[in-house]
Amino acid sequence: MRVYALVGSSGTGKSYKALELAFENEIDYIIDDGLLIHKNKIIAGVSAKQAKTVMEAVRRAVFNNNDHRQSVKEKIKEEKVNNILILGTSNKMVNQIADRLELESINKYINIKDISTDKEIELAREYRRKGKHIIPVPTMEIKPIASGLSINSLKKKFFKRNSKVEEIIEKTIIRPTFSYRGKFFISPVVIEQIIINEINKFDKIEKINKVNINNLRNGINVYISININDLAAIKDSYKLQKSIKENVEKITSINTKKVDIYINKLKKI
């Protein structure tokens, strides 16, 4: 196994550069903030970004918890990992992670300053000053574990050096729980109004009977009862489901797990 390390102080853009570095060097696996990532997909671990305090985030990032550490170790063995990139704020930190996950000695240390311009590092620091962090996976990977947090997608086309191979790399900007100065609350009334607004865009719906929102630990389920005035609206209901899910998640960042639509009555015209 070849083990690489990307080192740089907090907020200098390591996670931003991680996927590009991995793509260019044909590294398939990344360890970042408590997560094991394989080709843009989280396959094991618990994100430090979900921690409620900075200290808890640090402990997660270095796999201090035995159950967390063991689950990632087992996944690495199961995947038969040949190469892996570890992100950390210092050589000491990445060595500690490698040791705790029982990886081989680090073959190569890469400093963020060697692969990023001063302008890129300053931009990353500006994001961090605003309490925003980047995770090197697509937004769809983050939503199930980060409901209610501020999430934005970031996409970039990337070309491998000396090659025509290109790849669209998507990363996610997230504001972690521990970065908030206070708690926030999204009223069910707000979510209901977003849903009603989407329903009203479909002119074949005669009446909205009921909108129920069921809060879950990692998202919400939506139940809607409607009357329609045209059989064609049955086919439109699939579009309505998709529209509701996409817009609730876009506006609130709350993971919408299910949208059930019940057609209560067909109006005779």
Beta strands, then each sheet from edge to edge (+ up, - down):
strand 1: 2-7
strand 2: 29-32
strand 3: 35-38
strand 4: 41-45
strand 5: 83-88
strand 6: 108-111
strand 7: 133-135
strand 8: 151-159
strand 9: 166-174
strand 10: 205-216
strand 11: 219-228
strand 12: 256-266
sheet 1: 4+ 3- 2+ 5+ 1+ 6+
sheet 2: 7+ 9- 8+
sheet 3: 10+ 11- 12-
end
